[in-house]
Amino acid sequence: MATLTASPLARPLHPLHALLLAFPLPLFLGALLSDLAYRASFHVQWSNFASWLIAGGLFFSAFAVLWALVNLFRRGSARRGRLILYCLLLLAMWALGFVNALVHAKDAWAVMPEGLYLSAVVSALALAASWIGYSGFHTQEMA
């Protein structure tokens, strides 16, 4: 006698998507650490480092956002809640990261404290998106 049971299985990210998702967290976190160093020392180069790290984080996260949006619209309508949350976190991370890049484009003395606060929020969003992305998306499969 065969028994059918439904068990949630975690489907991992595509390897290229995982690679693209690996960059935003350390880059945005590096920007946060650079902003903290700038707040402590007021050496202008720390603000420049933060700007460069934010630009790199935006570059890689843009491709991760695109990949996630394609996955969102390609999937069926069943059990997409976690994928929608993942896409929203990535979109919020990219949008606030872009605002952070604009703030960091100002004169170094004008960056604080908005740049530091934005870097902290973007880093937290990158951590949450990475956590959800790497933990996999659950699907229902009959065994």
N, C-alpha and C positions, 0 to 999 in steps of 0.2 A: 504494500500500500504506500503510495507516494503522498507526501504532505507538502503543501505549498505554504511557505511562510514569507512574510514581507519583513525584510531587515534593511535599515538604512545603511547604505554604503557610501563612504566618502570618495568622491571623484576628485582626484588631484588636478592641479592646474596643468595646462600644456607646458612643456619644458621652456619654450621661448617666452611664454607669458610669465612664467616663474622667474626667468632671467630678467625680464623687464621690470618686474615687481621688486627685484632684489636691490635696485639702485636708489629709488626715492627715499627710503628710510635712512640709510646712512648719509646720503647727501643733505637731506633736510635736517637731520640731527647734527651733522657737522656745521651747518649754517647756524643752528641754535647755539652750539658751543662757541663758534666764532663771535656771535653776538654777545655771549656772556663774557668772552675775553675782551671784546671791545668795551663793554660796560665797565669792566674792571680796570682797563689800562688806557683807554681812549687813544690807542694807536690806530690810525686810519686804515692801515693795511688789514686789520681784522674785519672791518666793514667790507673791504674789497673781497676778502676770502669768502665772506658770507654771500655776497652777490654772485660770485662764481659758482658756489655750491648750490645756490637756489636755481641758477640757470641750468645746471646739470640735472638737478632733481626735476625741474619742469620738463626738460627734454625727454627723459626716460619715462616719467609718469604720464606724459601725453600719449605715448604709445601703449602703455598699460591701460589707460582709460579707453582708448580706441578698441583694444582687444576685448576688454570687458563689455563694452557696449555692443560689439558684434556678437559676443557670446549671449548677451541678454536677449537680443532680438532673434537670434538663431534658435534658441531653445524653445521648447514647448511651454505652454502656460502653466503647467503643473509644477508646484514647489519651486517657485522662483523668488521667494521672499528673501532668502539669504543672498542671492545673486543681485537682487535689486539694492539691498543694503550695501553690498560691496561696491556696486557701481556708484551709488550716491556718495559713499565715503571717498572714492577715488576722484569723483568730480569736485567735491568740496575741497579735497586736498589740493587739486590742481588749481582751482579758482582762487583759493586763499594764498596758494604759493605764488600765483601771478600777481596778486595784490601786494604780497610781500616783496616780490621782485621790483615792483614800481616804487614801493617805499624805500627799498635799498638803492634805487637809482638816484635818489636825492643826495644832497650833500651829506657827508659822513656825520656831521654834527646834528643833522635833522632826522637821522634814522631812529634814534632812541626816543622814547621807549616803545614806539609802535612796532618797529622791526623785531625787537626781542619778543614781544607778545605774539606777533604773527608767526614767528619762527617756532615758538612753543606750541601753538595751536596746530600748525601744519605738521610738526613732528608727531604730535599725538594722533592726528588723523592718518598719517603715514603708518604709524604703529598699528592702529586699529585695522586699516585696510590690509596690511601685510598679514596680520593675525588671521583675519577672516579668509584672505586669499590662500594662504598656505595651509589652513586647516581643512580645506576641501569643501566641496558642495555636496550635500547629501541627496541621494537619489533613491527612489524605490525600485527595487529589482526583485523579481520573483525567483526563488531558488527551489 
